[in-house]
Amino acid sequence: MTTTATSSPRPGRIVSGSGLPALLRESPDAVPFTPRTPDPACVLTVGRLREELVPRWREGVERQARAMVRRSRSTLEVLTGETLYDRLDDPAHRRAALVAELFRNHQVSANAGRLDTRALQRRVVEALAESEPLRFELAWGQAKRSVGGLKTHGQWADLAEVYAVGRVLALVLAARELAEDDRIGMTVYSGGNRFAKALYARPQAFAEYDAQRQRIAAALVGPGVAEFLDYAAVMRSDAAEDARHEERVARHLAALTDEDVAGQMPVMLFNVDWPQVLPLAAGGEAPHGVPMAPHVAEWLREAPDERVPLLVRAAVTCAVSPAAQARWLEVFGDRPEVLEDAVAFVLAVGRAAAARYTAIARADRDAPGRTAGPHTVRLTVHEKTDRPEVPAVLTLGVRGGAQLSQHVIARVAPDAPVAFASVAETQVRSPEAAPVLLTDTAGTTAGTADNATTGTTASTASTAPAGADAATADLFDWLVREDLPLCYASGPEQGVLRALAQVLDPDHG
């Protein structure tokens, strides 16, 4: 079961993150055999991004926060009696209700209309009364997966991440004002190590991904507002707890039904780190106990740099959409058995990954003492039907639906809101869109004409929060290093620059 930008989040489902499975099933012939590599829509120097775009993004986060504050205050003013909140005549309870009201907003929370507002208010009251400042906790994020260029470009944070991080930072800024406490912050726990045993994700990517999100946050609002940590390192920080966790996982694995696993298959097929799995299998290992057919392994070893991404793209496509296999067999010519057995391998590993992923998620829900303390307020990106007081944050907004930034890329266009989809969806449905690339090539600092293009002024840049300018010094050097796009865009360059500048502005983005 998948969700798309146009569908509503489904309670109890792990979010697949894009409409890619539906595209491959419904229009398999539309997706090319190899990733399309169009000429860039534009190439920006990192200096120009730093001088022109980042100040506008900061301003957009601040505008989002101010809009949230206004809405929260105005809606609470018109509420009569105590239909949603308790003791509104008490200052502490009123402040907590104002913070809770941030999440009773369909543009912020997927479960805005189903929130247990009284329970959320009580949690906020308790957290604000602690000596330590209130801390929102959110488990969210992993390094991206390319899936042979079907899903994303590379594995690093890009404009989709900027958009999502900016939205959660705006929530923190708004909560600070409404609670009258500038110490309020957020801790985001990434899931790389948490689900590594299910997805075979590469540990070396986890720390860098978290550092990238930390740098984005610091560039947008300065240090101290949010921190990005590894979930497993915090929640399973010693060998004893790790052993107890494995025991819980084993119990849940044994209790899983075929329906539990089948329901997560489309998710897993696009989240397993196949460029890690295929070479391991070709080298003789059996990921999740699944051996690779010898002739597939031999074929891969002959030209791994070329054939691994090709086989990932082909096998995952055919696993999701069996109707595509006849077309893909043309690519493999006189070696049809390579594709056929690779598809069987991908399906078997995907099933095992789905089972372990689901068991890990359920085992974590059973774990005692998961929050850092009574001053914490939990948020989620997947609605918890058994926890109606936990807001399910739409990190990519209403238009992003149930999608998450690690599964998609962003696309901008003049006079249009930012959109989110996989690379394949973007290239099939918006063929005019092309990558926006970054370069560290030295260039002339943008002058008055360029500033007029994006609407940036010198005074905007001077209002950066303490520490934010330092954080932008090498922002997105990871994209420059690997020649990865910031996003996709369509339209004339000046219009693209305006759209990029406005991406976090609540009136335009």
Summary of the structure (lengths in Angstrom):
residues: 509
radius of gyration: 23.2
end to end distance: 28.9
largest distance: 78.0
contacts: 1765
relative contact order: 0.20
helix: 54%
strand: 9%
